[in-house]
Amino acid sequence: MEQKNKEAGPLILLLVNKKTREIILFSCFRLPEPTTADLNVARYLIKLRDPNRQLNKQLELFTEQYHLTRAEGRLCCALADGLTLHDYCAYWNIRISTARSQLSNIFFKTQTKGQAGLMRLIYLFTCL
């Protein structure tokens, strides 16, 4: 039987200091393979981010453009960083129904139809 080569998605971990409750978001993305064998080419992109830090300027502008609340902006930022809705709820100590309600409001305000469309919009808004 032929096996298809499936690449794993990004590795995303929410690291929590149990004593201080300080957190850091660790993200590791595999970069595309280079076309030539070159040992000097990066193979992975590793990002460390403090989710408590103020939203970066592009996400602040995104939040303002679509008239999102602070909580909705925080949720967009968390999703863009790769957190699941459940991870987001666990960290911010909110119910899943609250997060789903916020997400529904975000979809309405941004006129997107799902998380994939929302992530595309955030990417286009913040990376271009």
Secondary structure, 3 states (H helix, E strand, C coil): CCCCCCCCCCEEEEEECCCCCCEEEEEEEECCCCCCCCCCCCCEEEEEECCCCCCCHHHHHHHHHCCCCHHHHHHHHHHHCCCCHHHHHHHHCCCHHHHHHHHHHHHHHHCCCCHHHHHHHHHHHHHC
